[in-house]
């Protein structure tokens, strides 16, 4: 089976773009590179489509590998007929393939195998034909040795028939169809685990159609099952399934048919139902995992795309009560200039000394903005700082510090700041997050950033793959400053990876700074292919060639030079010159390899070269009237920040140390299928308080104001 034609049928894409995409992937091209710089070959497929093709191609290869194994195994048994070979060869999904292989799989000790050893297989075969009315007379022929009586003979024959039935692909498909249409997921609390304060109490006696059970609910139930709180089952209506199985397998109206009917019931209860239930448990878990991972990945994407404040001098504070507030001063590149601790809160309550010290630091280090972590003592510290009568130009920002403690205790942080403790490293991370969230957050394992649900319950390999893809996509979308970026950021650039990132930073230290993208070819291990993949995503400000600070790929520089020559202007004069660029007829500059899609991208980039797609960070202020849950009252309208987005709604921080939920039904005055239609992570919103549950620490908000 050809991969391109198979994927075209499966995905609904034209075959030629798929063929070209697979060729590019086989050549070592990355998804960001293909989507950005090979639009002519892919027909303009975006990153999502190319990643879909890549994933589907991997699944196709795994299916083909499994087919080879199945064919070889059955052939070695001497059971591979031409008909079976054709069915396996043409198989398009793993489930059907495994159904075909099931009768030939090496078996453990089973009831059917024991009955065969007693010589009862001929009896089972005769009964399956359903042509005998006196089964006792028939069975009596097999009463010998360990087969002590007629019932033992019939029972053994039924065990063999039950196995045959359970291994028939058609029987499995009948049961599978009923599971898909009408299976209920049911949960019961385990005796002795019925604590009414349990977070799982909503599921103590629970039942719902499996196909309607949302991913977050299914993952919660599965977690409770894993913790031994719930017993969980998935099953359709048994009588309905047995009815359809009997309709298919029962061909007569006699005693032999009655034996087959008994075997069908046994096959379903003992073999088919447990097998298909496990299949649906796994598939529903996989589906829930995928949904949760996609939600998490979208949240990570939005967080990484949070607007940066930019290269400014920052005073960052990691707030605390008893242990004080850790204060660091950072230069425009995030370098640590100074650190110390102040104690403006209880129990020391040394506000005067703390205020004096902050004023000194702001003046001494020419501080332009203050970053305050939003954890313990965050609101109190914000209140204290904003009452200091700061210089007019000094902005104060609350910064989401989720995951900062993970970074501060990491090997990366220890390597960067070997002479400082975790508290200083944490404060540095908070300050750098304000300057450039993307550069700082790539140092933290994505699942530790805290914007998702059930990330520890889902398939960890799949989660890591998806989050790494997301980080890579964002980094290449934004572009990376070649002369200032850390190796942790550079490793996500298309075609680079950890080893080359380290080599780039090492070479940069030798030459002090890159003046040209071409210098990358002098980096140890970075050859022509890696250069092709990475160059367009790296930026050099104030370099020899102004195009090096744009998303125009070096392979397209001759085209831009021709444009400038055509207009009789210098390249520097062409960049940002809307009037001149409007005169260009793109069709005149097409070549064998560069078509209109790439030329349109080049023109767009020349209009706004090196523009950061993230925008700029803006100051946000919580209401001064609330600082803890007890301050909240029904009906209050408050400013808030979106901190997490799930399938069922968005969580909003209003500055009371506990995020509240805006349920999906409360996001807008219309039906909303996806919260991302309405809100984005870190978006500033207005919410009205619907309900406050202090005992369960739950807050309900609405955005219908």
C-alpha positions as CSV (number, residue, x, y, z in Angstrom):
1,X,0.0,0.0,0.0
2,X,1.4,3.4,-1.0
3,X,1.8,5.9,1.8
4,X,0.8,8.9,-0.2
5,X,-2.4,7.4,-1.6
6,X,-3.4,5.9,1.8
7,X,-2.8,9.3,3.6
8,X,-4.7,11.1,0.8
9,X,-7.8,8.9,1.4
10,X,-7.5,9.1,5.2
11,X,-6.9,12.8,5.5
12,X,-8.8,14.2,2.5
13,X,-5.7,16.1,1.1
14,X,-4.7,16.0,-2.5
15,X,-2.0,13.4,-3.2
16,X,0.7,15.7,-4.7
17,X,1.1,18.0,-1.6
18,X,1.2,14.8,0.6
19,X,3.9,13.3,-1.7
20,X,5.9,16.4,-1.6
21,X,5.5,16.8,2.2
22,X,6.7,13.3,2.8
23,X,9.7,13.8,0.5
24,X,10.6,17.0,2.5
25,X,10.2,15.2,5.8
26,X,12.4,12.3,4.5
27,X,15.0,14.9,3.5
28,X,15.2,16.1,7.1
29,X,13.1,19.2,6.8
30,X,11.1,20.3,9.9
31,X,7.5,21.2,10.1
32,X,8.0,24.9,10.8
33,X,10.5,25.1,7.8
34,X,8.2,23.3,5.4
35,X,5.1,25.4,6.3
36,X,7.0,28.7,6.1
37,X,9.4,28.2,3.2
38,X,8.1,25.4,1.0
39,X,4.6,26.6,0.3
40,X,4.9,26.0,-3.4
41,X,5.6,22.3,-2.9
42,X,2.9,21.7,-0.2
43,X,0.2,23.8,-1.8
44,X,0.3,26.2,1.1
45,X,-0.4,23.6,3.9
46,X,-0.1,25.1,7.3
47,X,1.8,23.7,10.3
48,X,-1.2,21.8,11.6
49,X,-1.8,20.1,8.3
50,X,1.9,19.2,7.9
51,X,2.1,17.9,11.5
52,X,-1.1,15.8,10.8
53,X,0.6,14.3,7.7
54,X,3.7,13.6,9.7
55,X,1.8,11.9,12.5
56,X,-0.4,9.9,10.1
57,X,2.7,8.8,8.2
58,X,4.3,7.5,11.4
59,X,1.0,5.6,12.2
60,X,1.0,4.2,8.7
61,X,4.6,2.9,9.0
62,X,3.7,1.3,12.4
63,X,0.6,-0.4,10.8
64,X,2.7,-1.7,7.9
65,X,5.3,-3.0,10.3
66,X,2.6,-4.8,12.3
67,X,1.2,-6.3,9.1
68,X,4.6,-7.8,8.2
69,X,4.8,-9.4,11.6
70,X,1.2,-10.8,11.4
71,X,1.7,-12.2,7.9
72,X,5.0,-13.8,8.8
73,X,3.6,-15.4,12.0
74,X,0.5,-16.8,10.3
75,X,2.6,-18.0,7.3
76,X,5.0,-19.8,9.6
77,X,2.0,-21.6,11.2
78,X,1.0,-22.8,7.7
79,X,-2.4,-21.0,8.0
80,X,-1.9,-18.1,5.5
81,X,-4.5,-18.5,2.7
82,X,-4.6,-16.1,-0.3
83,X,-7.9,-14.7,1.0
84,X,-6.5,-14.0,4.4
85,X,-3.3,-12.5,3.0
86,X,-5.4,-10.2,0.8
87,X,-7.5,-9.1,3.8
88,X,-4.4,-8.4,5.9
89,X,-2.6,-6.6,3.1
90,X,-5.6,-4.3,2.4
91,X,-6.3,-3.6,6.1
92,X,-6.4,0.1,6.9
93,X,-6.6,0.1,10.7
94,X,-4.9,-1.6,13.6
95,X,-8.2,-2.8,15.3
96,X,-9.3,-4.7,12.2
97,X,-5.8,-6.1,11.8
98,X,-5.7,-7.4,15.3
99,X,-9.2,-9.0,14.8
100,X,-7.9,-10.9,11.8
101,X,-4.8,-12.0,13.7
102,X,-6.6,-13.0,16.9
103,X,-7.5,-16.7,15.9
104,X,-3.8,-17.3,15.1
105,X,-2.3,-15.7,18.2
106,X,-0.3,-18.0,20.5
107,X,-2.7,-18.7,23.4
108,X,-2.2,-19.1,27.1
109,X,-3.9,-22.0,28.8
110,X,-7.7,-21.5,28.2
111,X,-10.8,-23.5,28.8
112,X,-11.1,-24.1,25.1
113,X,-7.5,-25.4,24.9
114,X,-8.2,-27.8,27.9
115,X,-11.3,-29.1,26.1
116,X,-9.4,-29.7,22.9
117,X,-6.9,-31.8,24.7
118,X,-9.8,-33.9,25.9
119,X,-10.7,-34.5,22.2
120,X,-13.9,-32.4,22.2
121,X,-13.2,-30.2,19.2
122,X,-15.1,-32.5,16.7
123,X,-18.1,-32.3,19.0
124,X,-17.9,-28.5,19.0
125,X,-17.6,-28.5,15.2
126,X,-20.7,-30.7,14.8
127,X,-22.8,-28.6,17.2
128,X,-21.8,-25.4,15.4
129,X,-23.5,-26.8,12.3
130,X,-26.8,-26.9,14.3
131,X,-28.2,-29.9,12.5
132,X,-28.7,-32.3,15.5
133,X,-31.7,-32.4,17.7
134,X,-30.5,-35.0,20.2
135,X,-27.3,-33.6,21.5
136,X,-27.0,-36.1,24.4
137,X,-26.7,-39.0,22.0
138,X,-24.1,-37.0,20.1
139,X,-22.2,-36.1,23.2
140,X,-22.3,-39.7,24.5
141,X,-19.7,-40.7,21.9
142,X,-17.1,-38.4,23.6
143,X,-17.7,-39.7,27.1
144,X,-14.4,-41.4,27.9
145,X,-11.3,-40.8,30.1
146,X,-11.5,-37.5,31.9
147,X,-14.8,-36.7,30.1
148,X,-16.9,-38.4,32.8
149,X,-20.4,-37.6,31.5
150,X,-22.5,-36.0,28.8
151,X,-22.6,-32.6,30.5
152,X,-18.8,-32.5,30.8
153,X,-18.6,-33.2,27.1
154,X,-21.2,-30.5,26.2
155,X,-19.6,-28.0,28.6
156,X,-16.2,-28.5,27.0
157,X,-17.6,-28.2,23.5
158,X,-19.3,-25.0,24.5
159,X,-16.0,-23.6,25.7
160,X,-14.5,-24.3,22.3
161,X,-17.4,-22.8,20.5
162,X,-17.3,-19.7,22.8
163,X,-13.6,-19.2,21.8
164,X,-14.4,-19.6,18.1
165,X,-17.2,-17.1,18.4
166,X,-15.2,-14.6,20.4
167,X,-12.4,-14.8,17.7
168,X,-14.7,-14.2,14.8
169,X,-14.1,-10.6,13.5
170,X,-17.8,-10.3,12.8
171,X,-18.7,-11.1,16.4
172,X,-16.2,-8.6,17.7
173,X,-17.6,-6.0,15.3
174,X,-21.2,-6.6,16.5
175,X,-20.1,-6.1,20.2
176,X,-17.9,-3.1,19.3
177,X,-20.8,-1.4,17.4
178,X,-23.0,-1.7,20.5
179,X,-20.3,-0.4,22.7
180,X,-19.8,2.6,20.4
181,X,-23.5,3.4,20.2
182,X,-24.9,2.8,23.7
183,X,-22.1,1.9,26.2
184,X,-22.6,3.5,29.6
185,X,-19.7,4.4,31.9
186,X,-20.7,3.6,35.5
187,X,-18.8,4.4,38.7
188,X,-19.5,3.1,42.3
189,X,-17.7,4.2,45.4
190,X,-15.5,1.5,47.0
191,X,-16.7,0.4,50.4
192,X,-15.0,2.4,53.1
193,X,-13.9,5.2,50.6
194,X,-17.2,7.2,50.8
195,X,-15.8,10.3,52.5
196,X,-18.3,13.0,51.8
197,X,-15.5,15.6,51.6
198,X,-13.8,13.6,48.8
199,X,-13.3,15.6,45.6
200,X,-14.7,12.6,43.8
201,X,-18.1,12.5,45.6
202,X,-19.9,13.6,42.5
203,X,-19.0,10.1,41.1
204,X,-19.9,7.9,44.0
205,X,-23.0,6.6,42.2
206,X,-22.6,7.8,38.6
207,X,-23.6,6.7,35.2
208,X,-23.5,8.4,31.8
209,X,-23.3,7.4,28.1
210,X,-19.7,7.0,27.3
211,X,-19.8,8.9,24.1
212,X,-21.2,12.0,26.0
213,X,-18.7,11.8,28.8
214,X,-16.3,14.8,28.4
215,X,-12.6,14.3,28.7
216,X,-12.1,16.1,32.0
217,X,-14.8,14.0,33.6
218,X,-13.5,10.7,32.3
219,X,-10.0,11.6,33.4
220,X,-11.3,12.4,36.9
221,X,-13.1,9.1,37.1
222,X,-10.1,7.2,35.9
223,X,-7.9,9.0,38.4
224,X,-10.3,8.1,41.2
225,X,-10.3,4.4,40.0
226,X,-6.5,4.4,40.1
227,X,-6.5,5.8,43.6
228,X,-8.9,3.0,44.7
229,X,-11.9,5.3,45.4
230,X,-14.2,4.1,42.6
231,X,-15.0,0.9,40.7
232,X,-15.6,1.7,37.1
233,X,-17.2,-0.3,34.3
234,X,-18.2,0.3,30.7
235,X,-20.9,-1.7,29.1
236,X,-23.9,-1.6,26.6
237,X,-27.2,-3.3,27.2
238,X,-26.4,-7.0,27.5
239,X,-29.7,-8.3,26.1
240,X,-29.5,-6.1,23.0
241,X,-26.0,-7.4,22.3
242,X,-26.9,-11.0,22.8
243,X,-29.9,-10.6,20.6
244,X,-27.8,-9.4,17.7
245,X,-25.1,-12.1,18.3
246,X,-27.8,-14.8,18.3
247,X,-29.4,-13.4,15.1
248,X,-26.0,-13.8,13.3
249,X,-24.8,-17.2,14.7
250,X,-28.0,-19.1,15.2
251,X,-29.1,-20.9,12.0
252,X,-31.3,-23.7,13.3
253,X,-34.1,-24.4,15.7
254,X,-32.9,-27.5,17.6
255,X,-31.0,-28.7,20.6
256,X,-27.6,-28.1,18.9
257,X,-28.7,-24.4,18.2
258,X,-29.5,-24.2,21.9
259,X,-26.0,-25.2,22.8
260,X,-24.6,-22.6,20.4
261,X,-26.8,-20.0,22.1
262,X,-25.4,-21.0,25.5
263,X,-21.9,-20.7,24.0
264,X,-22.7,-17.2,22.6
265,X,-23.8,-16.0,26.0
266,X,-20.6,-17.4,27.6
267,X,-18.5,-16.0,24.8
268,X,-20.0,-12.5,25.4
269,X,-19.8,-12.5,29.2
270,X,-16.4,-14.2,29.6
271,X,-14.5,-13.3,26.5
272,X,-16.0,-10.6,24.2
273,X,-17.3,-8.1,26.8
274,X,-14.1,-8.0,28.9
275,X,-12.0,-7.7,25.7
276,X,-14.0,-5.0,24.1
277,X,-14.6,-3.2,27.4
278,X,-10.8,-3.0,27.8
279,X,-10.6,-1.8,24.2
280,X,-13.1,1.0,24.9
281,X,-11.5,1.9,28.2
282,X,-8.2,2.3,26.4
283,X,-9.7,4.1,23.4
284,X,-11.8,6.5,25.5
285,X,-8.8,7.2,27.7
286,X,-6.7,7.9,24.6
287,X,-9.3,10.2,23.2
288,X,-9.6,12.0,26.6
289,X,-5.8,12.2,26.8
290,X,-5.7,13.7,23.3
291,X,-8.3,16.3,24.2
292,X,-6.6,17.2,27.5
293,X,-3.2,17.4,25.8
294,X,-4.6,19.6,23.0
295,X,-6.1,22.0,25.5
296,X,-2.9,22.0,27.5
297,X,-0.8,22.6,24.3
298,X,-3.1,25.5,23.3
299,X,-2.7,27.1,26.8
300,X,1.1,26.7,26.6
301,X,1.0,28.3,23.1
302,X,-0.9,31.3,24.4
303,X,1.4,31.6,27.5
304,X,4.5,31.5,25.4
305,X,3.0,34.1,23.1
306,X,2.3,36.5,26.0
307,X,3.5,40.0,25.2
308,X,7.0,40.8,26.4
309,X,7.9,44.1,28.1
310,X,11.2,44.1,26.2
311,X,14.8,45.0,27.0
312,X,14.3,47.1,30.1
313,X,16.0,47.3,33.5
314,X,13.9,45.3,35.9
315,X,13.6,45.1,39.7
316,X,12.0,41.7,40.4
317,X,10.5,40.6,43.7
318,X,9.7,37.1,44.8
319,X,7.3,37.9,47.7
320,X,7.2,36.2,51.1
321,X,6.0,36.8,54.6
322,X,8.2,35.3,57.3
323,X,11.2,34.7,55.0
324,X,11.0,38.2,53.4
325,X,10.8,39.3,49.8
326,X,13.7,38.4,47.6
327,X,14.7,41.4,45.4
328,X,16.9,41.3,42.3
329,X,18.0,44.0,39.9
330,X,18.4,42.9,36.3
331,X,20.0,44.7,33.3
332,X,18.4,44.9,29.8
333,X,19.6,41.4,28.9
334,X,18.4,39.8,32.1
335,X,21.8,39.8,33.7
336,X,21.8,39.8,37.6
337,X,23.2,43.1,38.9
338,X,22.2,42.9,42.6
339,X,20.2,40.9,45.1
340,X,19.0,41.2,48.7
341,X,16.0,40.6,51.0
342,X,13.5,43.1,52.4
343,X,10.9,42.5,55.2
344,X,7.9,44.7,54.6
345,X,5.3,42.2,55.9
346,X,4.5,40.4,59.2
347,X,6.2,39.3,61.4
348,X,9.0,41.8,60.9
349,X,6.8,44.5,59.3
350,X,9.9,46.6,58.5
351,X,8.1,48.7,55.9
352,X,10.2,51.9,56.3
353,X,13.6,50.1,55.8
354,X,12.1,48.1,52.9
355,X,10.8,51.3,51.2
356,X,14.1,53.1,51.6
357,X,16.0,50.2,50.1
358,X,13.7,49.9,47.1
359,X,14.0,53.6,46.4
360,X,17.8,53.3,46.5
361,X,17.9,50.3,44.2
362,X,15.5,52.0,41.7
363,X,17.7,55.0,41.5
364,X,21.1,53.2,41.6
365,X,20.3,50.7,38.9
366,X,18.1,53.0,36.8
367,X,15.1,50.6,37.1
368,X,12.4,51.0,34.5
369,X,9.8,48.4,35.7
370,X,9.0,46.3,38.7
371,X,8.0,42.6,38.4
372,X,6.2,41.0,41.4
373,X,5.4,37.3,41.6
374,X,1.7,36.5,42.1
375,X,2.3,33.8,44.7
376,X,2.2,34.0,48.5
377,X,2.2,37.6,49.7
378,X,2.0,38.8,46.1
379,X,-1.0,41.1,46.5
380,X,0.4,42.5,49.8
381,X,3.7,43.2,48.1
382,X,1.9,44.9,45.1
383,X,0.0,47.1,47.5
384,X,3.2,48.0,49.4
385,X,5.1,48.8,46.2
386,X,2.3,50.9,44.6
387,X,2.2,53.1,47.7
388,X,5.9,54.0,47.5
389,X,5.5,57.1,45.2
390,X,7.7,55.5,42.5
391,X,9.3,57.6,39.7
392,X,6.6,58.3,37.1
393,X,8.2,56.1,34.4
394,X,8.4,53.0,36.6
395,X,5.7,50.5,35.8
396,X,4.6,47.7,38.2
397,X,3.5,44.4,36.9
398,X,2.2,41.2,38.6
399,X,3.8,38.2,37.0
400,X,2.5,34.6,37.0
401,X,5.2,32.7,38.8
402,X,3.9,29.2,38.2
403,X,6.8,26.9,37.6
404,X,9.4,29.4,38.8
405,X,10.3,27.1,41.7
406,X,10.8,24.3,39.2
407,X,13.3,26.4,37.3
408,X,15.1,27.7,40.4
409,X,15.9,24.2,41.6
410,X,16.8,22.9,38.1
411,X,20.2,22.0,36.7
412,X,19.8,24.9,34.2
413,X,19.4,27.4,37.0
414,X,22.3,25.9,39.0
415,X,24.6,26.1,35.9
416,X,23.5,29.7,35.3
417,X,23.7,30.9,38.9
418,X,26.0,28.5,40.8
419,X,26.7,30.9,43.6
420,X,23.1,31.8,44.4
421,X,20.3,29.9,46.2
422,X,16.9,29.0,44.9
423,X,15.2,32.1,46.2
424,X,17.5,34.4,44.2
425,X,17.1,32.3,41.0
426,X,13.3,32.3,41.5
427,X,13.3,36.2,41.6
428,X,15.5,36.4,38.5
429,X,13.1,34.1,36.7
430,X,10.1,36.3,37.6
431,X,11.9,39.4,36.3
432,X,12.9,37.7,33.1
433,X,9.4,36.5,32.5
434,X,8.3,40.1,32.4
435,X,11.0,41.0,29.9
436,X,10.5,38.0,27.6
437,X,8.1,35.2,28.7
438,X,9.1,32.9,25.9
439,X,12.8,33.0,26.5
440,X,12.3,32.2,30.2
441,X,9.5,29.7,30.0
442,X,11.4,27.4,27.6
443,X,13.8,26.6,30.4
444,X,10.9,24.9,32.3
445,X,9.4,21.5,31.5
446,X,6.1,22.6,29.9
447,X,3.9,20.4,32.0
448,X,5.3,22.2,35.1
449,X,4.0,25.6,34.0
450,X,0.6,24.9,35.5
451,X,-1.8,25.7,32.7
452,X,-3.9,22.6,32.1
453,X,-5.7,19.8,33.8
454,X,-4.8,16.2,34.5
455,X,-1.4,16.6,32.8
456,X,0.0,14.0,35.2
457,X,-2.8,11.5,34.2
458,X,-2.4,11.5,30.5
459,X,0.0,9.6,28.3
460,X,3.3,11.2,29.2
461,X,5.1,10.4,26.0
462,X,2.3,11.9,23.9
463,X,2.2,14.9,26.2
464,X,5.9,15.6,25.8
465,X,5.8,15.2,22.0
466,X,2.8,17.6,21.7
467,X,4.3,20.2,24.1
468,X,7.7,20.1,22.4
469,X,6.0,20.6,19.0
470,X,4.1,23.5,20.5
471,X,7.2,25.2,21.9
472,X,9.1,24.6,18.6
473,X,6.1,26.1,16.7
474,X,6.0,29.2,18.9
475,X,9.7,29.8,18.9
476,X,9.9,29.7,15.1
477,X,6.8,31.8,14.7
478,X,8.3,34.6,16.9
479,X,11.9,34.3,15.7
480,X,15.0,34.2,17.8
481,X,17.7,36.9,18.3
482,X,20.9,35.0,17.4
483,X,23.1,37.3,19.6
484,X,21.2,37.3,22.8
485,X,19.2,34.1,23.0
486,X,20.2,31.3,25.4
487,X,21.0,27.8,24.2
488,X,17.7,26.7,25.8
489,X,15.8,28.9,23.4
490,X,18.0,28.2,20.4
491,X,17.6,24.4,20.7
492,X,13.9,24.8,19.7
493,X,14.8,26.6,16.5
494,X,14.2,24.6,13.3
495,X,17.1,22.2,12.6
496,X,19.2,23.1,15.6
497,X,18.6,21.0,18.7
498,X,20.6,20.9,22.0
499,X,24.0,20.1,20.7
500,X,24.1,22.7,17.9
501,X,22.6,25.3,20.3
502,X,25.5,24.7,22.7
503,X,27.9,25.0,19.8
504,X,26.3,28.3,18.6
505,X,26.6,29.9,22.0
506,X,30.2,28.7,22.3
507,X,31.1,30.2,18.9
508,X,29.2,33.4,19.8
509,X,31.4,33.7,22.9
510,X,34.5,33.5,20.8
511,X,33.5,36.1,18.1
512,X,31.5,38.2,20.6
513,X,28.6,38.5,18.2
514,X,27.3,37.4,14.9
515,X,27.3,40.0,12.1
516,X,25.8,37.8,9.5
517,X,23.7,34.7,9.2
518,X,26.4,33.2,6.9
519,X,28.7,33.0,10.0
520,X,26.5,30.2,11.3
521,X,28.2,27.9,8.7
522,X,31.4,28.3,10.8
523,X,29.7,26.8,13.9
524,X,31.0,23.3,14.6
525,X,28.6,20.7,13.3
526,X,26.3,23.2,11.6
527,X,26.3,22.2,7.9
528,X,24.3,23.3,4.9
529,X,21.2,21.3,5.8
530,X,21.0,22.7,9.3
531,X,21.7,26.2,7.9
532,X,18.8,25.8,5.4
533,X,16.4,24.8,8.2
534,X,17.4,27.4,10.9
535,X,18.6,30.6,9.1
536,X,15.2,32.1,8.3
537,X,14.1,31.9,12.0
538,X,17.2,33.6,13.4
539,X,17.5,37.4,13.7
540,X,20.6,39.6,13.7
541,X,19.9,43.2,14.6
542,X,22.2,45.9,13.1
543,X,24.0,43.2,11.1
544,X,25.8,43.7,7.7
545,X,22.7,42.7,5.8
546,X,19.4,44.2,6.9
547,X,17.6,41.1,5.7
548,X,19.3,39.1,8.4
549,X,16.9,40.8,10.8
550,X,13.8,39.6,8.9
551,X,12.0,36.3,8.2
552,X,13.2,36.4,4.6
553,X,15.3,33.3,4.1
554,X,18.8,33.7,2.8
555,X,17.9,31.6,-0.3
556,X,15.5,34.4,-1.3
557,X,18.0,37.3,-0.8
558,X,18.7,37.4,-4.6
559,X,15.0,37.9,-5.3
560,X,14.9,40.9,-2.9
561,X,18.1,42.3,-4.5
562,X,16.4,42.0,-7.9
563,X,13.3,43.9,-6.5
564,X,15.6,46.7,-5.1
565,X,17.5,46.8,-8.4
566,X,14.2,46.9,-10.4
567,X,13.1,49.9,-8.3
568,X,16.6,51.5,-8.4
569,X,16.8,51.7,-4.6
570,X,19.1,50.2,-2.0
571,X,17.8,47.2,0.0
572,X,17.8,49.4,3.2
573,X,15.6,51.9,1.4
574,X,13.2,49.1,0.2
575,X,12.6,47.7,3.7
576,X,9.6,49.3,5.3
577,X,8.9,51.4,2.2
578,X,5.2,50.7,1.5
579,X,5.0,53.0,-1.5
580,X,8.0,51.4,-3.2
581,X,6.8,47.8,-2.4
582,X,3.3,48.6,-3.8
583,X,5.0,49.2,-7.2
584,X,6.3,45.7,-7.4
585,X,4.5,43.2,-9.6
586,X,5.3,39.9,-7.9
587,X,4.6,37.8,-11.0
588,X,7.7,39.3,-12.6
589,X,9.9,37.8,-9.9
590,X,8.7,34.2,-9.9
591,X,11.3,31.5,-10.6
592,X,11.4,27.7,-11.0
593,X,11.5,27.4,-7.2
594,X,10.0,30.6,-5.9
595,X,6.3,31.2,-6.6
596,X,3.7,33.7,-5.6
597,X,3.1,32.3,-2.1
598,X,6.7,32.9,-1.1
599,X,6.9,36.2,-2.8
600,X,3.8,37.4,-1.0
601,X,5.4,36.4,2.3
602,X,8.6,38.3,1.4
603,X,6.6,41.4,0.5
604,X,4.7,41.2,3.8
605,X,7.9,40.8,5.8
606,X,9.6,43.7,4.0
607,X,6.8,45.9,5.0
608,X,7.3,45.2,8.8
609,X,10.7,43.4,9.1
610,X,11.5,41.7,12.4
611,X,8.1,42.7,14.0
612,X,7.4,40.8,17.1
613,X,4.0,39.2,16.7
614,X,3.4,39.1,20.5
615,X,2.8,42.9,20.9
616,X,3.8,44.6,24.2
617,X,3.1,43.9,27.8
618,X,0.6,46.2,29.5
619,X,0.0,47.1,33.1
620,X,-2.9,45.3,34.9
621,X,-4.4,46.2,38.3
622,X,-6.6,44.1,40.5
623,X,-9.4,45.7,42.5
624,X,-8.1,47.4,45.6
625,X,-11.3,46.3,47.5
626,X,-10.5,42.6,47.5
627,X,-7.4,40.6,48.5
628,X,-8.9,37.3,49.9
629,X,-11.9,35.1,49.2
630,X,-13.7,36.4,52.3
631,X,-13.8,39.9,50.6
632,X,-15.9,38.6,47.7
633,X,-19.6,39.3,47.5
634,X,-22.2,38.1,45.1
635,X,-22.7,40.6,42.3
636,X,-19.3,42.2,42.6
637,X,-17.8,43.2,39.2
638,X,-14.0,42.8,39.2
639,X,-11.1,43.0,36.8
640,X,-9.3,39.7,36.4
641,X,-6.7,37.8,34.4
642,X,-7.4,34.5,32.6
643,X,-5.0,32.0,34.1
644,X,-6.2,28.7,32.6
645,X,-8.6,27.5,29.9
646,X,-10.3,24.1,29.8
647,X,-13.0,22.5,27.7
648,X,-15.6,23.5,30.3
649,X,-14.6,27.1,30.9
650,X,-11.9,29.5,31.9
651,X,-10.3,30.2,35.3
652,X,-9.8,33.8,36.3
653,X,-7.5,35.4,38.9
654,X,-9.1,38.4,40.6
655,X,-6.3,38.7,43.2
656,X,-7.7,36.6,46.1
657,X,-5.2,33.8,45.9
658,X,-7.8,31.4,44.5
659,X,-8.8,31.3,40.8
660,X,-12.5,31.3,40.0
661,X,-14.3,29.5,37.2
662,X,-16.2,31.1,34.4
663,X,-18.2,28.1,33.1
664,X,-18.4,27.8,29.4
665,X,-22.1,28.7,29.6
666,X,-21.2,32.0,31.4
667,X,-18.6,33.2,28.9
668,X,-21.0,35.0,26.5
669,X,-24.6,35.7,25.8
670,X,-24.5,33.0,23.0
671,X,-23.7,29.4,22.7
672,X,-20.0,28.8,23.0
673,X,-18.5,25.4,21.8
674,X,-14.9,26.3,22.7
675,X,-13.7,28.8,25.4
676,X,-10.9,29.8,23.1
677,X,-13.5,31.5,20.9
678,X,-14.0,34.1,23.7
679,X,-10.9,34.2,25.9
680,X,-7.1,33.9,25.7
681,X,-4.6,33.1,28.4
682,X,-3.4,36.2,30.3
683,X,-6.3,38.2,28.8
684,X,-7.6,41.0,31.0
685,X,-11.3,40.5,31.6
686,X,-14.2,41.8,33.7
687,X,-16.2,39.2,35.7
688,X,-19.2,39.3,38.1
689,X,-19.2,37.1,41.2
690,X,-22.0,34.5,41.0
691,X,-21.1,32.3,44.0
692,X,-18.5,31.9,46.7
693,X,-18.0,28.5,48.5
694,X,-15.4,29.1,51.2
695,X,-15.5,25.5,52.5
696,X,-14.6,24.0,49.1
697,X,-12.5,27.0,48.0
698,X,-14.6,27.5,44.9
699,X,-15.6,30.7,43.1
700,X,-18.1,31.0,40.3
701,X,-17.9,34.0,37.9
702,X,-19.8,35.1,34.9
703,X,-18.7,37.3,32.0
704,X,-22.3,38.1,31.1
705,X,-22.2,41.6,32.7
